[in-house]
Amino acid sequence: MITFTPEQEQFRKAVARFVDAEVVPAAEAIDERAEFPTKLFKRIGELGYLGLRYPEAYGGAGADMVTYCLFAEELARGSLSVAAAAAMQSLMGTHFVYKHGSEDLRRRYLVPALRGDLIATFALTEPNAGSDVAAITHAAERRGDRYVLRGTKTWVTSAPVADLLTVAAKTSTSGA
């Protein structure tokens, strides 16, 4: 049997109350309309759930992965589509800005994304590569101080509403 710390169990119960009160009543309508859950997404950010894995310096909570998984599981219990949007934001859409972005980019994009003020996503999947990062053909060619992208992506979660899009692309055609 898995046991959680008292703090983790208290956190899980708080998320469950939020899910029961705000997510479950809206879930069916969100799925029927097939729309991005903007209002709930913003609320999830306000509650600090989008920043669970990130340091407090950026508005995060510095929580461990078990705590994040408790959040994800409770949210998915209420709405898998809302949970998918939140997971993309907190696991992929913001990760690369945090891990590889400059301090300026973190302040401009990561901090508001963790609050739910910006929607972030990650474009990886390609028609002939799927989500196999080693097989992607999307290219980024350096032109001066910028990169020009060339290629096609498919199935980019939250893309129609995203404010920030991190794109997986190769900068070299040689080797892996």
N, C-alpha and C positions, 0 to 999 in steps of 0.2 A: 504494500500500500504506500502510495506517495503521500508524504506529509509536507505541508507548507509552513513557513514561519508564521507567527501571529500577524506580522505586518502584511505578508502576502495574502493571507486569508482575509484580513480586514480590507485590503485593496480589492480582492476579488468580489467581496460582498458589495462594496461601493459601486464597482462597475456593473454588477448584476442589477442593483437598484436603478442605475441610470438606464441600462438596457430595457428593463421592464417598464420604466416610466416613459422613456422617450423614443426608443428604437422600435420596440415591438409594435406600438400603436401605429407607427408610420411605415413599417416594412412592406406590407402588402401594396400600399399605394405607390411606394417608390418603385417596386418591381413592375407593377402594372403600367406605370408611366415610362418606364425604362429611361429614367433621368438620373443624372448625377445627384446624390443626396446632399445638396449644398448646405441646407440649414443644419442637418445633423453633423455633417463634416465640420462645419465651423464650431459647433457645440463641442465636438470631440476634441478639437484643438484648444478651445477655451478651458476645458477640463484638464488639459495637459497630457492627454493620452497619446497625441501624435509625437510628443517629445520624450516618451518614456526612456528610450535607449540612448539619448543624447545628454551631454554634460549640462549642468545647471547654467554654465556660462552662456549658453545659447538658448536658455529658456527650457531646457530639458529637465529630466528628473534623475538621470544617472542610474536608472533602474537596471536590474539584471534581466537576463533573457527569460527566466521563469516568470517573473512579474509581467513581462511583455506578453508571454504566451497565455497567462491568465486573462489579460485584457482581450487578446485576440479570440480566445475561446468563448468568452462571455459575449463579446460583440457578435460573433458568428452565430451564436445561439439565437440572437434577436434578428439578425439579417446578414446573410452571407454576402450580399452585394455591398452593404455598408462596410462590412469587415474587409472585403477585398479592396475597396477604395482606401480605407485607413491603412491597410497593410502596404499597399503600393506607396503611399505617402511616407510611411514611417520606416519601411524596410528597404525600399529601392529609390524612390523619387528624391529623397533627401540625403541618402547615404553617401553618394559620390560627391556632393557639394561639401558635406562635412569632412569626408576622408581626403579629398584631393583639391578642394577649393581653397582659394586664398582667404585670408581673414575678411577682406572686403566682401567677397562673394558669400561667405557664411553670414555676415551681418545683413547683407542686402536680400538674400534668398532663403537661407536656412532658418533664421530666426522667425521671419513672418510665416514660413511654411509650417513650422512647428506649432505656431498659434492657430493655424488653419486659415490664415489670411491669403496664402498662395497655395495653389494646387500644383504638386510636383509629380512627375512621372519619369519612367525610364523606357527608352525605346531600344529594344534589343532584337525582337523577333523579326526574321526576314522570310520572304517566300520560299527560298531554296535552302535555308539554313535552320529554320525553326528558331529555337532559343539556344542553339549551340554556338557559343561565343567564338569558338575557334574556327567555325565555318562561315562567319559573316563576311560579306563582300562590301558592305557599305564603307565608303572611303571618306577620309577627311584630308584634304590637301591644303597645306599651309600656303597662304598668300599674304605676305607682309606679316602683320601682327594678328591675323585672323585665320580661321579655317573655313574652307568651303566644303560642304557635304555633298556627296554624290552617292545615290543608292535608294533603295526602297525598304521601308519598314512596314510591318503588318501587325495588327492586333496590339496596339499600344494602349494599355489601360489608362483611362481618364484623359486621353489625348484631346478630345473635343473641348474640354474645359480647362486643360492644363495651362498654368502660367509659366511653368518652368519645366523644360524637357531636356533630360540628359540623354544623349544619343551615343550608343555604342558604335564606334567606327574604327577602321584601321587607318593608321597614319603611314603604314608601310605595307607593300605587297610581298616583302621578302620574309620568309620564316614565320614562326609563330609568335 
